[in-house]
């Protein structure tokens, strides 16, 4: 139902604008009707999901528990494991098969993700890295190698218990695998499926990915950030059945919650971190590390568990052992000593982990409600001194701020890891990329880029890890909501924090531009992914909070949504309905404009008229006309006709009564006064007083040029140098969304009007926001023409007259090009926007290639505010 509605809305938008109602109304001047209810676009409420936006009395959600044993091969960079999935059928349906996600198949060269990639631009100059990426993808042997699939029957009313696995038939369809059950799985029953597999880990510095490894040539070590590394059950829901859309890169994941027990075998000198709690610390951690970890509660700042010196010694020792050894065989890895790290995690929807010899490890306690959460960071010495100062503190800050707007963080740990992936999130753990320069210095953009990406990725624990939305269909439900809260958290970090997304004015360039689809578009069909899925919904929610509802109503409704859908799977309709239900406000016009259309805000002042009360007194009218006549300037003709000889002057017989002094065309007759007095006699005292009022009636005509109806913030400036701020609600457009007139009554003279002076509604054209019109200058620059030497002059050694200047210009241009590349890369740091396309890295895309994304210092000058603002995480 939801998918059908989404496609209908998209077709309407692509054909023009979203249809306002099922049948057009040709007899109304505004047939689009942005206030027509959107209920016909939303799924019909029922016992699973109510009309209030809350889960219904028979809401259900499938569950999958995992037990996984996996081994990391550090020689050939591969994973080998067995995943045992206990699937609980909580639905009212009997299932004959189960769909499983095989996300690593996205890196097979015959995958839909790769075969549907369009060609990059190869004209002009092309970076080496772009071609290297293309060739690496072509040569990479990616994807799962499934060794076996079997069923281990578990508890159930009609199922016998057996320890013997039974082979199952299965079918792989690109990134999805259908596992056919021997016997149908009835409601209330469970079964266990065991899948043995292996795959090659991708070089995430060469090919963009949400996980992979980064190799350090200097010490022959690697950082592994391992994600989408085991077959994961696809979601089965009440609104779409099996969510088995192929993984094309942009549309993320829709997963079931469950309990995990994961055993990770790695070389014994590696440090491992992952989702959940380490169950066997005594077996894998050094004694001093355990002691330090136990003592962190004595401090309110990060404490080293593995110190930088210990991490350096660990990576150096490994490098020494590798000298002279040719590491090409997997047997050499098998003969090395290993350790198995065991993690458990309850009620999570996914599991990710990281491993390296290079890891520094720090931790600090964070008070969350009546519990204490351990915030931890893992990073190499290459990330210092930036990471030890900001990473774990950023985690703590996120948990504290997000908790106030949503709910208390429910898990025991929250982890940030530095590696090749610029920004990607998983339950309790996230991967973040910014690092300082080799000399330890870093730019302002790098500093705030790190803080922001950690806030963003840790924030994803709330959306979608706990409020478990469907990322494969609706990117905005996790990215947009999370970016909105990221902005609130950034502003609580420090005053004037350079946030790049959130405020209404930040989304104006995108809203003004083209090549757009509505927010309510499938993840893989989105255009301008970052602006559409992150920035626009974040700005919309900020406007809804600050301008439409106000903080009190918005915050209550938003918390109610989070509380209702904690550990459940909401749809857009559940969010829309909850926000309206808890705030007591009909917001159909808002969802329609911001989420279902590509219209923009452009409200203009078209005209202003002034009306005053006419008392009807004939003497007063006569005097007013006389003053007006006295003040009226003569026309050029009248001026030039002064002294003109007129016939009536030299032919006196032509004059009569109408030319005599006794005749006054505007003379007030006594009869006029008597008529007026009779009028007054019929009035009561209050009515007579009303005739004497000097109230001024201003009629302001507003035009909606952008199409998106919004409240009108209006500032009124008076002749006595005072001003007044007004807010005209969006409902003022309800009878005509194209143009409306508003009456203002005042005893003071209005000298100026301004729409949206505080830049709160994302108005895309401020030039028409003023009355009287305000001239806004466009600046241009001057330059000097310079004569260049011709080729013959150059051949004999002549130098250009402007050689010195041109060298400086070239240097400045190189610096400018570099800064432009850095800004574009920092602007889109989250790997999800790159959609793991595997194409040549481009600065304009979001990449998970940390090195290309890492901002470079600019030692020539201080970064501008604009440059700084664009260095934030997606």
Secondary structure in CASP SS format (residue, H / E / C, confidence):
PFRMAT SS
TARGET T0000
AUTHOR 0000-0000-0000
METHOD secondary structure of the structure
MODEL  1
X C 1.00
X H 1.00
X H 1.00
X H 1.00
X H 1.00
X H 1.00
X H 1.00
X H 1.00
X H 1.00
X H 1.00
X H 1.00
X H 1.00
X H 1.00
X H 1.00
X C 1.00
X C 1.00
X C 1.00
X C 1.00
X C 1.00
X C 1.00
X C 1.00
X C 1.00
X C 1.00
X C 1.00
X C 1.00
X C 1.00
X C 1.00
X C 1.00
X C 1.00
X C 1.00
X C 1.00
X C 1.00
X C 1.00
X C 1.00
X C 1.00
X C 1.00
X C 1.00
X C 1.00
X H 1.00
X H 1.00
X H 1.00
X C 1.00
X C 1.00
X C 1.00
X C 1.00
X C 1.00
X C 1.00
X C 1.00
X E 1.00
X C 1.00
X C 1.00
X C 1.00
X C 1.00
X C 1.00
X E 1.00
X C 1.00
X C 1.00
X C 1.00
X C 1.00
X C 1.00
X C 1.00
X C 1.00
X E 1.00
X E 1.00
X E 1.00
X E 1.00
X E 1.00
X E 1.00
X E 1.00
X E 1.00
X E 1.00
X E 1.00
X E 1.00
X C 1.00
X C 1.00
X C 1.00
X C 1.00
X E 1.00
X E 1.00
X E 1.00
X E 1.00
X E 1.00
X E 1.00
X E 1.00
X E 1.00
X E 1.00
X E 1.00
X E 1.00
X C 1.00
X C 1.00
X C 1.00
X C 1.00
X C 1.00
X C 1.00
X E 1.00
X E 1.00
X E 1.00
X E 1.00
X E 1.00
X E 1.00
X E 1.00
X C 1.00
X H 1.00
X H 1.00
X H 1.00
X H 1.00
X H 1.00
X C 1.00
X C 1.00
X C 1.00
X C 1.00
X H 1.00
X H 1.00
X H 1.00
X H 1.00
X C 1.00
X C 1.00
X C 1.00
X C 1.00
X C 1.00
X C 1.00
X C 1.00
X C 1.00
X C 1.00
X C 1.00
X C 1.00
X C 1.00
X H 1.00
X H 1.00
X H 1.00
X H 1.00
X H 1.00
X H 1.00
X H 1.00
X H 1.00
X H 1.00
X H 1.00
X H 1.00
X H 1.00
X C 1.00
X C 1.00
X C 1.00
X C 1.00
X C 1.00
X E 1.00
X E 1.00
X E 1.00
X E 1.00
X E 1.00
X E 1.00
X E 1.00
X E 1.00
X E 1.00
X C 1.00
X C 1.00
X C 1.00
X C 1.00
X C 1.00
X C 1.00
X C 1.00
X C 1.00
X C 1.00
X C 1.00
X C 1.00
X C 1.00
X E 1.00
X E 1.00
X C 1.00
X C 1.00
X E 1.00
X E 1.00
X E 1.00
X E 1.00
X C 1.00
X C 1.00
X E 1.00
X E 1.00
X E 1.00
X E 1.00
X E 1.00
X E 1.00
X E 1.00
X E 1.00
X E 1.00
X E 1.00
X C 1.00
X C 1.00
X C 1.00
X C 1.00
X E 1.00
X E 1.00
X E 1.00
X E 1.00
X E 1.00
X E 1.00
X E 1.00
X E 1.00
X E 1.00
X E 1.00
X E 1.00
X C 1.00
X C 1.00
X E 1.00
X C 1.00
X C 1.00
X C 1.00
X C 1.00
X C 1.00
X C 1.00
X C 1.00
X C 1.00
X E 1.00
X E 1.00
X E 1.00
X E 1.00
X E 1.00
X C 1.00
X C 1.00
X C 1.00
X C 1.00
X E 1.00
X E 1.00
X E 1.00
X E 1.00
X E 1.00
X E 1.00
X C 1.00
X C 1.00
X C 1.00
X C 1.00
X C 1.00
X E 1.00
X E 1.00
X E 1.00
X C 1.00
X E 1.00
X E 1.00
X C 1.00
X C 1.00
X C 1.00
X E 1.00
X E 1.00
X C 1.00
X C 1.00
X C 1.00
X C 1.00
X C 1.00
X C 1.00
X C 1.00
X C 1.00
X C 1.00
X C 1.00
X C 1.00
X C 1.00
X E 1.00
X C 1.00
X E 1.00
X E 1.00
X E 1.00
X E 1.00
X E 1.00
X E 1.00
X E 1.00
X E 1.00
X E 1.00
X E 1.00
X E 1.00
X C 1.00
X C 1.00
X C 1.00
X E 1.00
X E 1.00
X E 1.00
X E 1.00
X C 1.00
X C 1.00
X E 1.00
X E 1.00
X C 1.00
X C 1.00
X H 1.00
X H 1.00
X H 1.00
X H 1.00
X C 1.00
X C 1.00
X H 1.00
X H 1.00
X H 1.00
X H 1.00
X H 1.00
X H 1.00
X H 1.00
X H 1.00
X C 1.00
X H 1.00
X H 1.00
X H 1.00
X C 1.00
X C 1.00
X C 1.00
X C 1.00
X E 1.00
X E 1.00
X E 1.00
X E 1.00
X C 1.00
X H 1.00
X H 1.00
X H 1.00
X H 1.00
X H 1.00
X H 1.00
X H 1.00
X H 1.00
X H 1.00
X H 1.00
X H 1.00
X H 1.00
X H 1.00
X H 1.00
X H 1.00
X C 1.00
X C 1.00
X C 1.00
X C 1.00
X C 1.00
X C 1.00
X C 1.00
X H 1.00
X H 1.00
X H 1.00
X H 1.00
X H 1.00
X H 1.00
X C 1.00
X C 1.00
X E 1.00
X E 1.00
X E 1.00
X E 1.00
X E 1.00
X E 1.00
X E 1.00
X E 1.00
X E 1.00
X E 1.00
X E 1.00
X C 1.00
X C 1.00
X C 1.00
X C 1.00
X E 1.00
X E 1.00
X E 1.00
X E 1.00
X C 1.00
X C 1.00
X C 1.00
X E 1.00
X E 1.00
X E 1.00
X E 1.00
X E 1.00
X E 1.00
X E 1.00
X E 1.00
X E 1.00
X C 1.00
X C 1.00
X E 1.00
X E 1.00
X E 1.00
X E 1.00
X E 1.00
X E 1.00
X E 1.00
X E 1.00
X E 1.00
X C 1.00
X H 1.00
X H 1.00
X H 1.00
X C 1.00
X C 1.00
X H 1.00
X H 1.00
X H 1.00
X H 1.00
X H 1.00
X H 1.00
X H 1.00
X H 1.00
X H 1.00
X H 1.00
X H 1.00
X H 1.00
X H 1.00
X H 1.00
X H 1.00
X H 1.00
X H 1.00
X H 1.00
X H 1.00
X H 1.00
X C 1.00
X C 1.00
X C 1.00
X C 1.00
X C 1.00
X C 1.00
X C 1.00
X E 1.00
X E 1.00
X E 1.00
X E 1.00
X E 1.00
X E 1.00
X C 1.00
X C 1.00
X C 1.00
X C 1.00
X E 1.00
X E 1.00
X E 1.00
X E 1.00
X C 1.00
X C 1.00
X E 1.00
X E 1.00
X E 1.00
X E 1.00
X C 1.00
X C 1.00
X C 1.00
X C 1.00
X C 1.00
X C 1.00
X C 1.00
X C 1.00
X C 1.00
X C 1.00
X C 1.00
X H 1.00
X H 1.00
X H 1.00
X H 1.00
X H 1.00
X H 1.00
X H 1.00
X H 1.00
X H 1.00
X H 1.00
X H 1.00
X H 1.00
X H 1.00
X H 1.00
X H 1.00
X H 1.00
X C 1.00
X C 1.00
X C 1.00
X E 1.00
X C 1.00
X C 1.00
X C 1.00
X E 1.00
X C 1.00
X C 1.00
X C 1.00
X C 1.00
X C 1.00
X C 1.00
X C 1.00
X H 1.00
X H 1.00
X H 1.00
X C 1.00
X H 1.00
X H 1.00
X H 1.00
X H 1.00
X H 1.00
X H 1.00
X H 1.00
X H 1.00
X H 1.00
X H 1.00
X H 1.00
X H 1.00
X H 1.00
X C 1.00
X C 1.00
X C 1.00
X C 1.00
X C 1.00
X C 1.00
X C 1.00
X C 1.00
X C 1.00
X C 1.00
X C 1.00
X C 1.00
X H 1.00
X H 1.00
X H 1.00
X H 1.00
X H 1.00
X H 1.00
X H 1.00
X H 1.00
X H 1.00
X C 1.00
X C 1.00
X C 1.00
X C 1.00
X C 1.00
X C 1.00
X C 1.00
X C 1.00
X C 1.00
X C 1.00
X H 1.00
X H 1.00
X H 1.00
X C 1.00
X C 1.00
X C 1.00
X H 1.00
X H 1.00
X H 1.00
X H 1.00
X H 1.00
X H 1.00
X H 1.00
X H 1.00
X H 1.00
X H 1.00
X H 1.00
X H 1.00
X H 1.00
X H 1.00
X H 1.00
X H 1.00
X H 1.00
X H 1.00
X H 1.00
X H 1.00
X C 1.00
X C 1.00
X H 1.00
X H 1.00
X H 1.00
X H 1.00
X H 1.00
X H 1.00
X H 1.00
X H 1.00
X H 1.00
X H 1.00
X H 1.00
X H 1.00
X H 1.00
X H 1.00
X C 1.00
X C 1.00
X C 1.00
X C 1.00
X C 1.00
X C 1.00
X C 1.00
X H 1.00
X H 1.00
X H 1.00
X H 1.00
X H 1.00
X H 1.00
X H 1.00
X H 1.00
X H 1.00
X H 1.00
X H 1.00
X H 1.00
X C 1.00
X C 1.00
X C 1.00
X C 1.00
X H 1.00
X H 1.00
X H 1.00
X H 1.00
X H 1.00
X H 1.00
X H 1.00
X H 1.00
X C 1.00
X C 1.00
X C 1.00
X C 1.00
X E 1.00
X E 1.00
X C 1.00
X E 1.00
X E 1.00
X E 1.00
X E 1.00
X E 1.00
X E 1.00
X E 1.00
X E 1.00
X E 1.00
X E 1.00
X C 1.00
X C 1.00
X C 1.00
X C 1.00
X C 1.00
X H 1.00
X H 1.00
X H 1.00
X H 1.00
X H 1.00
X H 1.00
X H 1.00
X H 1.00
X H 1.00
X H 1.00
X H 1.00
X H 1.00
X H 1.00
X H 1.00
X C 1.00
X C 1.00
X C 1.00
X C 1.00
X H 1.00
X H 1.00
X H 1.00
X H 1.00
X H 1.00
X C 1.00
X C 1.00
X C 1.00
X C 1.00
X C 1.00
X C 1.00
X H 1.00
X H 1.00
X H 1.00
X H 1.00
X C 1.00
X H 1.00
X H 1.00
X H 1.00
X C 1.00
X C 1.00
X H 1.00
X H 1.00
X H 1.00
X C 1.00
X C 1.00
X C 1.00
X C 1.00
X C 1.00
X C 1.00
X C 1.00
X C 1.00
X C 1.00
X C 1.00
X H 1.00
X H 1.00
X H 1.00
X H 1.00
X H 1.00
X H 1.00
X H 1.00
X H 1.00
X H 1.00
X H 1.00
X H 1.00
X H 1.00
X C 1.00
X C 1.00
X C 1.00
X H 1.00
X H 1.00
X H 1.00
X H 1.00
X H 1.00
X H 1.00
X H 1.00
X C 1.00
X C 1.00
X C 1.00
X C 1.00
X E 1.00
X E 1.00
X E 1.00
X E 1.00
X E 1.00
X E 1.00
X E 1.00
X E 1.00
X E 1.00
X C 1.00
X C 1.00
X E 1.00
X C 1.00
X C 1.00
X C 1.00
X C 1.00
X E 1.00
X E 1.00
X E 1.00
X E 1.00
X E 1.00
X E 1.00
X E 1.00
X C 1.00
X C 1.00
X C 1.00
X C 1.00
X E 1.00
X E 1.00
X E 1.00
X E 1.00
X E 1.00
X E 1.00
X C 1.00
X H 1.00
X H 1.00
X H 1.00
X H 1.00
X C 1.00
X C 1.00
X C 1.00
X C 1.00
X C 1.00
X E 1.00
X E 1.00
X E 1.00
X E 1.00
X E 1.00
X E 1.00
X E 1.00
X E 1.00
X C 1.00
X C 1.00
X C 1.00
X E 1.00
X E 1.00
X E 1.00
X E 1.00
X E 1.00
X E 1.00
X C 1.00
X C 1.00
X C 1.00
X C 1.00
X C 1.00
X C 1.00
X C 1.00
X E 1.00
X C 1.00
X C 1.00
X H 1.00
X H 1.00
X H 1.00
X C 1.00
X E 1.00
X E 1.00
X C 1.00
X C 1.00
X C 1.00
X C 1.00
X C 1.00
X C 1.00
X C 1.00
X C 1.00
X C 1.00
X C 1.00
X C 1.00
X C 1.00
X C 1.00
X C 1.00
X C 1.00
X C 1.00
X C 1.00
X C 1.00
X C 1.00
X H 1.00
X H 1.00
X H 1.00
X H 1.00
X H 1.00
X C 1.00
X C 1.00
X C 1.00
X C 1.00
X C 1.00
X C 1.00
X C 1.00
X H 1.00
X H 1.00
X H 1.00
X H 1.00
X H 1.00
X H 1.00
X H 1.00
X H 1.00
X H 1.00
X H 1.00
X H 1.00
X H 1.00
X H 1.00
X H 1.00
X H 1.00
X H 1.00
X H 1.00
X H 1.00
X H 1.00
X H 1.00
X H 1.00
X H 1.00
X H 1.00
X H 1.00
X H 1.00
X C 1.00
X C 1.00
X C 1.00
X H 1.00
X H 1.00
X H 1.00
X H 1.00
X C 1.00
X C 1.00
X C 1.00
X C 1.00
X C 1.00
X C 1.00
X C 1.00
X C 1.00
X C 1.00
X C 1.00
X C 1.00
X C 1.00
X C 1.00
X C 1.00
X C 1.00
X H 1.00
X H 1.00
X H 1.00
X H 1.00
X C 1.00
X C 1.00
X C 1.00
X C 1.00
X C 1.00
X C 1.00
X C 1.00
X C 1.00
X C 1.00
X C 1.00
X C 1.00
X H 1.00
X H 1.00
X H 1.00
X H 1.00
X H 1.00
X C 1.00
X C 1.00
X C 1.00
X C 1.00
X C 1.00
END
